[in-house]
């Protein structure tokens, strides 16, 4: 198990934390439905428009290199949304058998045309695949949306379908100030903590793959009071 940032080339998001403070509980309630409002509604309720723009291509390149993926290998993206990464994995590695799953029916029904039939509605806590069936299993920005027990179950499932060949990214914080920024911004996370807290969860799950953290940064226009 090693900390490896496979998202190093992902563009940094601009987060206006102050804009989410108004009507926060209602926005959170809507976001947790993972429907149209979450993906293609306002930024206060989620992504603010989740559209393909090619930004996952460099991440797909780094994933292919990290796992030495080649044509014929099978890779799974857990929490794939509309399948952008699934699409780009197949684009950068011709012949790669990439698949995705998501809990959102809206995301699956509005997936990229190139991944129709490869993106399925399913839950991370119960992956509908046999043991050791993937060369790599990815879960980016997803595990923390489960409660602690659910996070552990999902990690065990990743380990089951791709033993030692997982990659998990979650949000974390290292200081009280970073925690404040995180809690003001987040809408869907149910389990969160410091990197040390997450290491304990990974260990408890018996997870042996790789991992990384995203530390949310404060927008210049947001000032702590």
PyMOL commands that set and color helices and strands:
alter all, ss='L'
color gray80, all
select helices_A, chain A and resi 17-21+24-31+36-40+43-45+57-66+84-92+105-109+113-115+143-145+148-161+176-185+195-205
alter helices_A, ss='H'
color red, helices_A
select strands_A, chain A and resi 74-78+97-102+119-121+136-140+166-172+210-215
alter strands_A, ss='S'
color yellow, strands_A
deselect
rebuild
show_as cartoon
